[in-house]
Amino acid sequence: MISTETSSSYPTNRFSIAPMLDWTDQYCRYFHRLMSKNTLLYSEMVTTGAILYGKGDYLQKDAAEHPVSLQLGGSAPLDLAQAAKAGAERGFDEINLNVGCPSDRVQNGRFGACLMAEGALVGDAVKAMKDASGLPVTVKTRIGIDELDSYEFLCDFVEKVKAQGCDTFIVHARKAWLSGLSPKQNRDVPPLDYERVYQLKRDFPELTIAINGGIKTLSDCETHLQHLDGVMLGREVYANPYILSTVDQQLFGCDKEPLTRFEVLEKMYPYIESQLSQGVHLNRVARHMLGLFQGLPGARAWRRHLSENGHIPGSGIEVMQKAASFVIED
């Protein structure tokens, strides 16, 4: 077996966790990184307006998170370039442009999946971001939008963006309906078409193509990796984060023994305590850990205790320790 183990400081799209609004924050990424050193992590999608004009710090991260990609939402090349430069200055390893989100709010801002209809503009944005940041710039997209769902349309979009220097595409293997379906429905209703993504890789062998959508197990990942360069998991990781514990061994050829669930928990304690000392409420970190003991006796009691007590002002490590006492590890 040829080892594909990589340096934890170098981004690879072989396996990644999908960005999710209001979820993949710095606390989530720190937790995920404990279980896999090679998984590429993503920020939540951050709009250019938030970075350039917002009052909050939308680029917070911990040094332990590397490799980590900053996902941007926007359509103006100049604004995207400035935001990408800011991301590079804050130490992100890669910039990703969202061309896949189908929500009305995103469309009204002229970014997300609607940009598939403007491949030349996306290409201009990619070039501007690369020039400004000096980082790799990737694009997360769909296989089509509304009635623009032919394979020829997808290839034309990829050609235009590739021409401006993008060599990595993460493709959600569903098209997006921009009217009539909610973002949640857009994750389930349009049918998956994995073969179309496979064909894209065959027709563009020089590109790095990763796939996203409906993937639930590492065995599924291995199947996709027979055809493609990378796999991105989303909801399954949020529901059952411990699936990450064997990613390095199964997908990257690492021979290091994975941490047990309780070892992961113990390693989170110092981080949680440091965050509490800075005024962060326990539930902001603990909510990402609710699925840690998924499938074990006592997992429901763990979740219930954290959910009922983690939001109480002043809650600390003792709440997590009590919750963990209900769990029986296999």
Wavefront OBJ file of the C-alpha trace (Angstrom):
o trace
v 0.000 0.000 0.000
v 1.337 3.407 -0.999
v 1.095 5.884 1.855
v -0.820 9.077 1.116
v -0.127 10.596 4.511
v 0.442 14.323 4.219
v 1.837 17.167 6.232
v -0.846 18.702 8.445
v 0.200 22.156 7.242
v -0.445 21.505 3.559
v -4.027 21.578 2.222
v -5.200 18.552 0.288
v -8.717 17.961 -0.982
v -8.501 14.183 -0.610
v -10.856 14.415 2.356
v -12.578 17.513 3.692
v -15.507 18.623 5.839
v -18.126 20.763 4.157
v -18.485 24.356 5.337
v -21.806 25.026 7.065
v -23.262 28.375 8.057
v -23.589 28.843 11.824
v -21.703 25.605 12.409
v -18.126 25.239 11.175
v -16.763 27.897 13.481
v -13.369 27.893 15.212
v -14.636 25.676 18.061
v -16.000 23.077 15.663
v -12.767 23.035 13.669
v -10.556 22.630 16.746
v -12.666 19.650 17.844
v -12.527 18.032 14.400
v -8.783 18.563 14.099
v -8.144 16.478 17.222
v -9.474 13.415 15.412
v -7.812 13.902 12.024
v -4.571 15.694 11.223
v -4.990 15.484 7.438
v -8.632 16.426 6.878
v -9.020 19.800 5.170
v -11.257 21.991 7.312
v -13.339 24.929 6.110
v -14.605 28.092 7.686
v -18.251 28.968 7.509
v -19.018 30.915 4.358
v -18.083 34.540 5.083
v -19.333 37.317 2.808
v -16.932 39.907 1.514
v -19.094 42.595 3.098
v -18.705 41.057 6.544
v -14.920 40.971 6.225
v -14.477 44.391 4.657
v -17.166 46.371 6.475
v -18.425 44.263 9.391
v -17.613 45.099 13.002
v -16.971 41.506 14.129
v -13.905 39.359 13.601
v -14.998 36.790 11.044
v -11.540 35.322 10.520
v -10.874 33.916 13.983
v -9.100 30.587 14.099
v -6.637 28.628 16.209
v -3.141 27.713 15.022
v -4.028 24.056 15.638
v -6.657 24.101 12.874
v -4.274 23.879 9.906
v -4.859 22.987 7.147
v -7.919 25.232 6.932
v -9.631 26.938 3.999
v -11.517 30.219 4.118
v -14.770 30.039 2.166
v -15.881 33.365 0.753
v -19.235 34.492 -0.591
v -19.346 37.335 -3.075
v -19.235 38.232 -6.746
v -17.226 41.455 -7.059
v -13.646 40.488 -7.984
v -12.113 43.503 -6.229
v -13.973 42.841 -2.965
v -13.150 39.138 -3.140
v -9.497 39.985 -3.727
v -9.406 42.195 -0.633
v -11.151 39.542 1.460
v -8.803 36.827 0.195
v -5.801 38.980 1.058
v -7.197 39.453 4.565
v -7.602 35.681 4.860
v -4.012 35.120 3.801
v -2.791 37.666 6.322
v -4.692 35.822 9.054
v -3.007 32.554 8.142
v -5.567 30.583 6.164
v -4.034 27.959 3.878
v -6.472 28.230 0.974
v -9.341 30.378 -0.301
v -12.570 28.785 -1.534
v -15.299 30.569 -3.477
v -18.882 29.482 -2.833
v -20.691 28.885 -6.113
v -23.085 26.316 -4.677
v -25.334 27.837 -2.003
v -28.941 28.152 -3.307
v -30.584 30.295 -0.594
v -32.666 33.352 -1.505
v -30.503 35.527 0.759
v -27.401 34.479 -1.159
v -29.036 35.034 -4.552
v -30.155 38.513 -3.545
v -26.512 39.293 -2.874
v -25.572 37.887 -6.298
v -23.369 35.077 -5.071
v -23.627 31.374 -4.409
v -25.112 28.962 -6.954
v -26.528 31.690 -9.192
v -22.944 32.483 -10.198
v -22.829 29.253 -12.199
v -24.578 31.264 -14.913
v -21.646 33.710 -14.925
v -18.589 31.546 -15.449
v -16.476 34.382 -16.850
v -17.148 36.496 -13.755
v -16.222 33.582 -11.485
v -12.998 33.190 -13.456
v -12.189 36.882 -13.025
v -12.844 36.552 -9.288
v -10.554 33.547 -9.009
v -7.709 35.368 -10.744
v -8.164 38.437 -8.554
v -8.137 36.344 -5.368
v -5.058 34.389 -6.407
v -3.152 37.525 -7.348
v -4.059 39.291 -4.105
v -3.562 36.432 -1.649
v -0.841 34.254 -3.147
v -2.865 31.235 -1.957
v -4.503 28.368 -3.825
v -8.067 29.333 -4.807
v -10.682 26.616 -5.231
v -14.346 26.680 -6.232
v -17.230 24.772 -4.647
v -20.075 24.403 -7.101
v -23.061 22.323 -8.225
v -23.553 20.275 -11.376
v -26.063 22.834 -12.665
v -28.814 25.304 -11.787
v -32.498 25.320 -12.733
v -32.799 24.531 -16.448
v -29.070 25.088 -16.989
v -28.321 21.520 -16.057
v -26.735 19.907 -19.099
v -23.293 18.353 -18.925
v -22.197 20.799 -21.620
v -23.183 23.707 -19.366
v -21.106 22.277 -16.504
v -18.080 21.804 -18.768
v -18.407 25.330 -20.134
v -18.458 26.733 -16.587
v -15.386 24.701 -15.600
v -13.520 25.754 -18.756
v -14.098 29.462 -18.083
v -12.998 29.240 -14.452
v -10.051 26.973 -15.227
v -8.807 29.477 -17.800
v -8.236 32.000 -15.008
v -6.127 29.699 -12.864
v -8.498 27.523 -10.850
v -7.306 23.910 -10.797
v -9.526 22.527 -8.010
v -13.311 22.124 -8.012
v -15.440 20.621 -5.242
v -18.662 19.526 -6.916
v -21.932 18.914 -5.088
v -23.407 16.194 -7.275
v -26.881 17.761 -7.370
v -28.097 20.703 -9.354
v -29.608 23.628 -7.438
v -33.152 24.865 -7.920
v -32.909 28.604 -7.297
v -36.661 29.068 -6.987
v -39.274 26.774 -5.518
v -37.001 24.805 -3.196
v -35.557 25.798 0.166
v -31.840 25.371 0.895
v -32.739 22.293 2.976
v -34.734 20.788 0.099
v -31.829 21.538 -2.239
v -29.730 19.132 -0.164
v -32.149 16.253 -0.795
v -34.676 16.783 -3.577
v -32.620 17.198 -6.759
v -31.285 13.734 -7.590
v -27.625 12.905 -7.103
v -25.588 12.279 -10.241
v -22.196 10.938 -9.199
v -21.450 9.688 -12.691
v -21.562 13.227 -14.045
v -18.810 14.239 -11.613
v -16.794 11.144 -12.564
v -17.146 12.127 -16.231
v -15.943 15.626 -15.418
v -12.737 14.164 -14.005
v -12.282 11.953 -17.071
v -12.691 14.959 -19.359
v -10.481 17.237 -17.227
v -7.817 14.855 -15.894
v -5.456 17.750 -15.181
v -7.872 19.216 -12.612
v -8.368 18.210 -8.994
v -12.018 17.181 -8.665
v -13.611 16.399 -5.317
v -17.200 15.272 -4.772
v -19.850 16.209 -2.212
v -23.447 15.177 -1.588
v -25.138 12.203 0.085
v -21.903 10.529 1.210
v -22.207 8.814 4.605
v -19.321 6.406 5.250
v -15.582 6.155 4.747
v -16.253 3.103 2.590
v -18.319 5.373 0.331
v -15.348 7.741 0.290
v -13.003 4.973 -0.814
v -15.373 4.131 -3.672
v -15.449 7.735 -4.880
v -11.684 8.009 -4.577
v -11.349 5.286 -7.196
v -12.713 7.841 -9.671
v -11.887 11.243 -8.172
v -9.224 13.142 -6.273
v -11.218 14.011 -3.195
v -14.358 13.586 -1.122
v -16.176 16.101 1.065
v -18.476 15.001 3.897
v -20.990 17.292 5.541
v -24.005 16.372 7.626
v -22.730 12.921 8.545
v -19.717 14.445 10.293
v -21.878 16.857 12.254
v -24.165 14.045 13.445
v -21.389 11.510 14.073
v -18.082 13.396 14.412
v -16.164 10.345 15.636
v -16.199 9.103 12.039
v -13.139 11.359 11.699
v -11.118 9.218 14.112
v -10.074 6.739 11.400
v -9.865 9.085 8.397
v -6.075 9.391 8.641
v -5.663 5.615 8.819
v -8.239 4.658 6.190
v -7.785 7.425 3.628
v -4.251 8.746 4.205
v -2.296 5.592 5.068
v -1.396 6.727 8.584
v -0.470 3.930 11.000
v -0.962 5.909 14.215
v -3.585 4.497 16.593
v -6.730 6.658 16.623
v -7.816 8.379 19.818
v -10.681 6.872 21.765
v -13.769 9.017 22.290
v -12.823 9.655 25.899
v -9.289 10.604 24.862
v -10.771 13.154 22.445
v -12.872 14.529 25.282
v -9.885 14.776 27.616
v -7.900 16.642 24.957
v -10.744 19.139 24.588
v -10.753 20.105 28.265
v -7.724 22.469 28.215
v -9.056 24.175 25.090
v -12.521 24.567 26.591
v -11.082 25.986 29.790
v -9.029 28.519 27.823
v -12.162 29.603 25.952
v -14.192 29.855 29.167
v -11.485 32.092 30.629
v -12.035 34.438 27.677
v -15.760 34.690 28.352
v -16.973 32.088 25.846
v -20.051 30.194 27.057
v -19.691 26.427 27.349
v -22.491 25.637 24.920
v -20.674 27.422 22.066
v -18.083 24.634 22.154
v -20.160 21.797 23.592
v -22.830 21.928 20.875
v -20.286 20.607 18.397
v -19.562 17.628 20.633
v -23.113 16.356 21.134
v -22.578 13.506 18.652
v -19.202 12.362 20.024
v -20.665 9.262 21.698
v -23.202 8.495 18.968
v -24.234 4.827 19.117
v -22.878 4.112 22.614
v -24.950 3.334 25.728
v -25.562 6.604 27.529
v -25.143 8.799 24.434
v -28.651 10.184 24.803
v -28.032 11.105 28.450
v -24.755 12.794 27.416
v -26.558 14.905 24.843
v -29.429 15.743 27.152
v -27.201 16.832 30.041
v -25.083 19.059 27.800
v -28.126 20.546 26.084
v -29.898 21.295 29.360
v -26.890 22.663 31.238
v -24.309 23.916 28.741
v -26.138 27.189 28.128
v -26.379 28.143 31.813
v -24.100 31.108 32.607
v -21.040 29.953 34.512
v -21.230 26.344 33.300
v -17.803 24.757 33.158
v -15.901 21.541 32.643
v -17.822 19.867 35.452
v -20.919 19.868 33.226
v -19.067 17.892 30.548
v -17.568 15.531 33.094
v -21.003 14.811 34.533
v -22.437 14.269 31.059
v -19.588 11.878 30.194
v -20.261 9.837 33.340
v -23.474 8.566 31.731
v -21.582 7.016 28.784
v -20.290 3.447 28.611
v -17.510 3.175 26.030
v -17.354 0.020 23.921
l 1 2 3 4 5 6 7 8 9 10 11 12 13 14 15 16 17 18 19 20 21 22 23 24 25 26 27 28 29 30 31 32 33 34 35 36 37 38 39 40 41 42 43 44 45 46 47 48 49 50 51 52 53 54 55 56 57 58 59 60 61 62 63 64 65 66 67 68 69 70 71 72 73 74 75 76 77 78 79 80 81 82 83 84 85 86 87 88 89 90 91 92 93 94 95 96 97 98 99 100 101 102 103 104 105 106 107 108 109 110 111 112 113 114 115 116 117 118 119 120 121 122 123 124 125 126 127 128 129 130 131 132 133 134 135 136 137 138 139 140 141 142 143 144 145 146 147 148 149 150 151 152 153 154 155 156 157 158 159 160 161 162 163 164 165 166 167 168 169 170 171 172 173 174 175 176 177 178 179 180 181 182 183 184 185 186 187 188 189 190 191 192 193 194 195 196 197 198 199 200 201 202 203 204 205 206 207 208 209 210 211 212 213 214 215 216 217 218 219 220 221 222 223 224 225 226 227 228 229 230 231 232 233 234 235 236 237 238 239 240 241 242 243 244 245 246 247 248 249 250 251 252 253 254 255 256 257 258 259 260 261 262 263 264 265 266 267 268 269 270 271 272 273 274 275 276 277 278 279 280 281 282 283 284 285 286 287 288 289 290 291 292 293 294 295 296 297 298 299 300 301 302 303 304 305 306 307 308 309 310 311 312 313 314 315 316 317 318 319 320 321 322 323 324 325 326 327 328 329 330
